[in-house]
């Protein structure tokens, strides 16, 4: 494996890497955590931000400024400066849809740089279409989409194999999947979950406000409060009520998150009152910075009963482990890989209908009868969490403080040894180095048409005009008084393509040259003014459109 090429440019959009938005989503928490972990722990000497506008590069610089004790120099790479990608050698995109970036790369060379995506949600039509693009787009062997759990990798392989089989049946040939699908988990910055000194005041105030006694037990849930999209609360409420009936300890359920609508809030609040009346249900806004920082130190047991196909990894169990809490989670997707049953916490049995049962749900989503949220919510309603098993898990930890302490310590150790970005970032860098080695072994090819379905418009519609302008096409000045170029560049009828044109001074020099020559070819102008012939053809088109020059008829 190469010792170099261990850096990457970060494809940066503010929405993907910050947690200050009102709609706080898991992918944003993961994105911000990754960026902080990468800047803090990567063995690199520079940061590369790939984004389209300078304002976004400025936001990137502001965000990463305090992520490292000694700030790294940063550089801006845009889709219009792909040649700069030679330095980082890889472009990291926080999502699976790298096909559009592979099409961009064809403006340079196949082997110019690698692409590295990452899975998040997999069940939306957009995500599945992104998977399809990994086969039909120009994605290469030196590109990768990181799978954050074995579960999500199995989902990707299932979808890609089905898609390849379909394409093979249509084309009569075997379709090859080139993209790498390495298995690398998400991480966290464990030091952010250590109990700070000022947490004591928060915890004391919180417990006094909500009348939480010294011997009471606090069950904590952190995350978006949405029955259709994250974890349906009914099994949690039912299991806690069953546990409450078998213990003398007072149970408090703290749900730290946010509601998208008043209707959803009412659903949760009334549901808790109806299905776990023996439990003190507390709802708090988990977007408040102080709450996000300190709420982890209020809980005795962390719980997350994910039953939604939108979940693929689940970062909150690891955050709870880093804070020293035992975890009660569903035996579901990535949870079963992060939480070791009986060691860091307890996993709860889940069941769902067998393949073939859900085709009506998929079809309704496909044709638009059900929108995405309704689709995943309906799937959740057919997915069962064993409430008796869950109640037994809750009760076991509620009744045994020493077990809570032991599991919390094991979880904290595991979080630091396996899921801290200080441990994971070198593994990500190993992947990027491996992709660089694969790229070095690849072969370039002449790319005739970079993007076949979005080709040069003057090629796709070359049969439209009377005559095509080519380097040998001859030009002359237009008759009458010569207008200045600025006469048109300053007018909205002429300045719509100014960003594609040379400076006003160069254009005036071109007109002076044509005036001196009377008649000259586009190729002559390009040579004298050190311009590429194909660019000069373009500029001549604009000058002719403004009636500053005449395109002479082709004698052939």
JOJO-V234154 format. One line per field, one symbol per residue. ss: DSSP state (H for helix, E for strand, - for the rest). phi: phi as a letter, one per 40 degrees, with the letter a starting at -180 (. if undefined). psi: psi as a letter, one per 30 degrees, with the letter a starting at -180 (. if undefined). A space follows every 50 residues. Layout:
BEGIN
ss=???
phi=???
psi=???
END
This chain:
BEGIN
ss=--------EEE--HHHH--------HHHHHHHHHHHHHHHH----EEEEE ---HHHHHHHHHHH--------EEEEE----HHHHHHH-EEE------HH HHHHH--------EEEEE------HHHHHHHHHHHH-------EEEE--H HHHHHHHHHHHHHHHHHHHHH--------E--E----E-HHHH-----HH HHHHHHHHH-------EEEEEE----------HHHHHHHHHHHH------ EEEEEEE----HHHHHHHHHHHHHH----EEEEEE---HHHHHHHHH--- EEEE-----------HHHHHHH---EEEEE----HHHH--E---EEEE-E EE------HHHHHHHHH----HHHHHHHHHH-EEE-HHHHHHHHHHHH-- HHHHHHHHHHHHHHHHHHHEHHHHHHHHHHHHHHHHHHHH---------- -HHH--HHHH-------------EEEE--------HHHH-----HHHHHH ---HHHHHHHHHHHHHH--EEHHHHHHH----HHHHHHHHHHHHH---EE E-----
phi=.ccbfbbacbcbbdccbbbcccccbcccccccccccccccbccababbbb acbccccccdccccdbcbdbdccbbbbbdcbccccdccgabcbcicccdc cccdcccbadccacbbcacbcbcccccccccdcccccccbccbabcccac cccccccccccccccccccccgbccbccccbcbaccbacdccbccccccd cccccccccbfccdccbbcbbbiccaccbbbccdcccccccccccbbccc bbbbbbaabcacccccdcccccccbbccbccbbbccccdccdcbcccccb bcbabdabcccbbgccdccccccgbcbbbccafcdcccccdgbcibbbcb baccdhcbcdcccccdcgcbcdccdcccdccbbbbccccccccdcdcccb dccdccccccccccdccbbcccccddccccccccccccccccbcacccbd bdcbcdccccbcccccaccbdcccbacccgccccdcdbccbccbccbccb bccdcccccccccccccgbaccccccccbfbcdcccdcccccccccgcbb cccccc
psi=kkfahglkkjjkkeffglgfleijlefeeeeeeeeeeeeefkilglkkjj lfkfeeeeeeeeefegfkejklkllkklfghffffeeefkjkkilfigee eeeefffclegellkjakkckffleeeeeeeeffeflhklfglljkkfle eeeeeeeeeeeeeeeeeefefglkkkkekkiljkllaljeffgkjlegfe eeeeeeeeeghjleglkkkkkklkjjfffdkkfeeeeeeeeeeefglfkk kkjjjjblkeleeeeeeeeeeeeefiffkjkkkljgfkeeeeefffgele kkkjikgkffkfdjfeeeeeeffgklkjlkikbfeffejjkfefakkkkl llllkffgeeeeeeeefgekleeeeeeeeefgkkkjfeeeeeeeeeeefi eeeeeeeeeeeeeeeefegkffeeeeeeeeeeeeeeeeefflkllkjeje jefiljffefgffelekkklefkllllllakkllefeefgkfffgfgfff laleeeeeeeeeeeeefeklleeeeeeeghkkeeeeeeeeeeeeeghflk jkkkf.
END
